């Protein structure tokens, strides 16, 4: 359709082209920016949602894999450990846990012969693993079937064996069973801490020396002199003289030790006054 300008000349109506639209968009960048900003939040929310779903699916997959693998390992390991331990205990010790603990010479010799073959191509099992398998079965047979020890994984039960006493093992197993955060490594550390002996107070070297002299003369209980007059009368003159010299030397050394025990510090004024007051009161 043609239009006429004021001078009567005809002109074409303007048409919108792609180039014009692009030019128009460039001339008004604010309009395009508003449109783009309006779409961005929706896209971000969609991406975040997909990531959350993927993360959740991954966590579920890993959790399922952990449970499955743990069950398989536990079933194989526990079953194998119990089977090996039961076989050795039954064949070598007649199924008697006390006989295994007593270490009968004949039966112990047979067991030692078996353990010597451990770690070889003939018997690809370590000595530690064999001892652990037997130990787990021994403890399990000394405890009730529904014990806390029986409910623990095989690896945890093996870590508790150094406690030796079945009662102590069961008490520790109950503590481990109630703490779901404990791993086999923390159980091992727990057992080591339990078995750790308190550090002995260091004894002075002089006290040790006196103990040795006392023990040599009066025995472990230091109740009376171990030697009699007859032991001295049996000596000849030279031996008697030598012994007398040694005794005198020992007496002199003991006197020196006694002198060392005398306090060298001046007592404080309060102690002196208290002693004086006590003497005056008695007077």
C-alpha positions as CSV (number, residue, x, y, z in Angstrom):
1,X,0.0,0.0,0.0
2,X,1.4,3.3,-1.0
3,X,1.2,6.5,1.1
4,X,1.7,10.1,0.0
5,X,3.9,12.6,1.7
6,X,3.0,16.3,2.1
7,X,4.4,17.0,-1.4
8,X,2.2,14.4,-3.0
9,X,5.0,12.0,-3.7
10,X,4.3,8.4,-3.0
11,X,6.4,6.3,-0.7
12,X,6.3,2.7,0.6
13,X,5.2,1.8,4.1
14,X,8.1,0.7,6.2
15,X,8.5,-3.0,6.6
16,X,10.2,-4.8,9.5
17,X,13.1,-7.0,8.6
18,X,15.5,-9.2,10.6
19,X,18.2,-6.6,10.1
20,X,15.9,-3.9,11.3
21,X,14.9,-5.9,14.3
22,X,18.5,-6.6,15.2
23,X,19.3,-2.9,14.8
24,X,16.3,-2.0,16.9
25,X,17.5,-4.4,19.6
26,X,20.9,-2.9,19.5
27,X,19.5,0.5,19.8
28,X,17.5,-0.6,22.9
29,X,19.7,-3.0,24.8
30,X,17.7,-2.6,27.9
31,X,14.8,-4.4,26.4
32,X,16.8,-7.5,25.4
33,X,18.5,-7.5,28.8
34,X,15.2,-7.5,30.6
35,X,14.1,-10.5,28.5
36,X,17.3,-12.4,29.1
37,X,17.2,-11.7,32.8
38,X,13.7,-13.0,33.0
39,X,14.8,-16.4,31.7
40,X,18.0,-16.9,33.6
41,X,16.6,-17.6,37.1
42,X,14.4,-20.4,35.8
43,X,17.3,-21.9,34.0
44,X,19.5,-21.7,37.1
45,X,16.7,-23.3,39.3
46,X,16.4,-26.1,36.8
47,X,20.1,-26.8,36.7
48,X,20.3,-26.7,40.5
49,X,17.4,-29.1,40.8
50,X,19.0,-31.5,38.3
51,X,22.3,-31.4,40.3
52,X,20.5,-32.1,43.6
53,X,18.6,-35.0,42.1
54,X,21.9,-36.4,40.6
55,X,23.7,-36.0,43.9
56,X,20.8,-37.7,45.8
57,X,20.8,-40.5,43.3
58,X,24.6,-40.9,43.6
59,X,24.4,-41.0,47.4
60,X,21.7,-43.6,47.3
61,X,23.7,-45.7,44.8
62,X,26.8,-45.5,47.0
63,X,24.9,-46.3,50.2
64,X,23.3,-49.4,48.5
65,X,26.8,-50.5,47.2
66,X,28.3,-50.1,50.7
67,X,25.6,-52.1,52.3
68,X,25.8,-54.9,49.7
69,X,29.6,-55.1,49.7
70,X,29.6,-55.0,53.5
71,X,27.1,-57.9,53.7
72,X,29.0,-59.9,51.2
73,X,32.3,-59.4,52.9
74,X,30.8,-60.0,56.4
75,X,29.1,-63.2,55.2
76,X,32.2,-64.5,53.5
77,X,34.7,-63.4,56.2
78,X,32.6,-64.3,59.2
79,X,31.6,-67.7,57.7
80,X,35.2,-68.5,56.7
81,X,36.6,-67.4,60.1
82,X,34.1,-69.5,62.1
83,X,34.6,-72.5,59.8
84,X,38.4,-72.4,60.0
85,X,38.4,-71.8,63.8
86,X,35.8,-74.5,64.5
87,X,37.6,-77.0,62.3
88,X,41.0,-76.5,64.1
89,X,39.4,-76.4,67.6
90,X,37.4,-79.5,67.0
91,X,40.1,-81.6,65.3
92,X,43.1,-80.5,67.4
93,X,41.5,-80.0,70.8
94,X,38.3,-82.0,70.6
95,X,36.2,-78.8,70.6
96,X,37.3,-78.0,74.1
97,X,38.1,-74.3,74.4
98,X,39.8,-74.9,77.8
99,X,42.1,-77.4,76.2
100,X,43.2,-74.8,73.7
101,X,43.9,-72.3,76.4
102,X,45.8,-74.9,78.5
103,X,48.3,-75.4,75.7
104,X,48.8,-79.1,76.2
105,X,52.3,-80.1,75.0
106,X,51.1,-82.7,72.5
107,X,48.2,-80.7,71.1
108,X,50.3,-77.5,71.0
109,X,53.0,-79.3,69.1
110,X,50.5,-80.3,66.5
111,X,49.2,-76.8,66.2
112,X,52.7,-75.4,65.9
113,X,53.3,-77.9,63.1
114,X,50.2,-76.5,61.4
115,X,51.2,-72.9,61.9
116,X,54.6,-73.5,60.4
117,X,52.9,-74.1,57.1
118,X,50.9,-70.9,57.2
119,X,51.9,-68.3,54.6
120,X,53.0,-70.8,52.1
121,X,51.5,-71.9,48.8
122,X,50.3,-75.0,50.5
123,X,48.5,-73.0,53.2
124,X,47.9,-69.4,52.0
125,X,46.8,-68.2,55.4
126,X,48.8,-66.1,57.8
127,X,49.6,-67.3,61.3
128,X,47.8,-64.3,62.7
129,X,44.7,-65.0,60.7
130,X,44.7,-68.6,61.9
131,X,45.2,-67.7,65.6
132,X,42.5,-65.1,65.2
133,X,40.0,-67.6,63.7
134,X,40.6,-70.0,66.6
135,X,40.5,-67.2,69.2
136,X,37.1,-65.9,67.9
137,X,35.6,-69.3,68.1
138,X,37.0,-70.0,71.6
139,X,35.5,-66.7,72.9
140,X,32.2,-67.3,71.1
141,X,31.8,-70.7,72.7
142,X,32.4,-69.3,76.1
143,X,29.7,-66.7,75.7
144,X,25.9,-66.9,75.1
145,X,24.7,-67.2,71.5
146,X,23.0,-63.7,71.8
147,X,26.1,-62.0,73.2
148,X,27.2,-58.6,72.1
149,X,30.4,-60.2,70.8
150,X,28.5,-62.5,68.5
151,X,26.6,-59.5,67.0
152,X,29.8,-57.7,66.0
153,X,31.4,-58.0,62.5
154,X,34.2,-60.5,62.3
155,X,36.9,-57.9,62.0
156,X,35.7,-56.2,65.2
157,X,35.7,-59.5,67.1
158,X,39.3,-60.2,66.1
159,X,40.4,-56.8,67.4
160,X,38.9,-57.5,70.8
161,X,40.8,-60.8,71.3
162,X,43.9,-59.2,73.0
163,X,41.7,-58.6,76.0
164,X,41.8,-62.4,76.5
165,X,39.3,-62.7,79.3
166,X,35.8,-63.5,77.9
167,X,34.0,-61.3,80.4
168,X,36.2,-58.3,79.5
169,X,35.7,-59.0,75.8
170,X,32.0,-59.1,76.2
171,X,31.9,-55.8,78.2
172,X,34.0,-54.2,75.5
173,X,31.9,-55.6,72.7
174,X,28.8,-54.1,74.3
175,X,30.4,-50.7,74.4
176,X,31.4,-51.1,70.7
177,X,28.0,-52.3,69.8
178,X,26.4,-49.2,71.4
179,X,28.7,-46.8,69.5
180,X,27.9,-46.9,65.8
181,X,30.7,-44.5,65.0
182,X,33.5,-46.9,66.0
183,X,35.5,-48.5,63.2
184,X,37.8,-51.5,63.4
185,X,40.7,-49.1,63.7
186,X,39.1,-47.2,66.7
187,X,38.3,-50.5,68.3
188,X,42.0,-51.5,68.0
189,X,43.0,-48.2,69.6
190,X,40.4,-48.7,72.3
191,X,41.9,-52.2,73.2
192,X,45.4,-50.8,73.2
193,X,44.4,-48.1,75.6
194,X,42.6,-50.6,77.8
195,X,45.7,-52.8,78.0
196,X,48.1,-50.0,78.5
197,X,49.7,-50.3,81.9
198,X,50.0,-47.2,84.1
199,X,53.5,-45.8,84.1
200,X,55.5,-46.9,87.2
201,X,56.9,-44.2,89.3
202,X,60.6,-44.0,88.8
203,X,62.6,-45.2,91.8
204,X,65.8,-43.5,92.9
205,X,68.9,-45.4,92.0
206,X,70.1,-45.2,95.6
207,X,66.9,-46.9,96.8
208,X,67.4,-49.7,94.2
209,X,71.0,-50.2,95.5
210,X,69.8,-50.6,99.1
211,X,67.1,-53.0,97.9
212,X,69.7,-55.2,96.3
213,X,71.9,-55.3,99.4
214,X,68.9,-56.0,101.6
215,X,67.7,-58.8,99.3
216,X,71.1,-60.3,99.2
217,X,71.4,-60.4,103.0
218,X,67.8,-61.1,104.1
219,X,65.9,-62.4,101.1
220,X,62.9,-61.0,99.3
221,X,60.9,-60.4,102.4
222,X,63.8,-58.9,104.4
223,X,62.5,-60.5,107.5
224,X,65.7,-62.0,108.9
225,X,69.4,-62.5,108.0
226,X,69.8,-65.4,105.7
227,X,73.2,-66.5,107.2
228,X,74.0,-68.1,110.5
229,X,77.0,-68.1,112.8
230,X,78.0,-71.4,111.4
231,X,78.6,-69.8,108.0
232,X,81.2,-67.5,109.6
233,X,82.8,-70.2,111.8
234,X,83.4,-72.3,108.7
235,X,85.7,-69.7,107.2
236,X,89.5,-70.0,107.5
237,X,91.5,-67.1,109.0
238,X,92.2,-65.4,105.7
239,X,88.6,-65.6,104.5
240,X,87.4,-64.4,107.9
241,X,89.7,-61.4,107.7
242,X,88.7,-60.6,104.1
243,X,85.0,-60.8,105.1
244,X,85.5,-58.5,108.1
245,X,87.2,-55.9,105.9
246,X,84.3,-56.0,103.5
247,X,81.7,-55.7,106.3
248,X,83.5,-52.7,107.7
249,X,83.5,-51.1,104.3
250,X,79.8,-51.8,103.8
251,X,79.1,-50.3,107.3
252,X,81.0,-47.2,106.4
253,X,79.1,-46.8,103.1
254,X,75.8,-47.3,104.9
255,X,76.9,-44.6,107.4
256,X,77.6,-42.3,104.5
257,X,74.1,-43.0,103.0
258,X,72.5,-42.3,106.4
259,X,74.4,-39.0,106.5
260,X,72.9,-38.1,103.2
261,X,69.4,-38.6,104.6
262,X,69.9,-36.0,107.3
263,X,68.0,-32.8,106.3
264,X,70.4,-30.0,105.2
265,X,67.8,-27.3,104.8
266,X,67.0,-25.0,107.8
267,X,63.5,-25.7,109.1
268,X,61.0,-22.9,108.7
269,X,60.2,-20.7,111.6
270,X,56.7,-22.0,112.0
271,X,58.0,-25.6,112.5
272,X,60.6,-24.5,115.1
273,X,58.0,-22.4,117.1
274,X,55.6,-25.3,117.0
275,X,58.2,-27.7,118.4
276,X,59.1,-25.2,121.1
277,X,55.5,-24.7,122.1
278,X,55.0,-28.4,122.3
279,X,58.0,-28.8,124.6
280,X,56.9,-26.0,126.9
281,X,53.4,-27.5,127.1
282,X,54.9,-30.9,128.1
283,X,57.1,-29.1,130.7
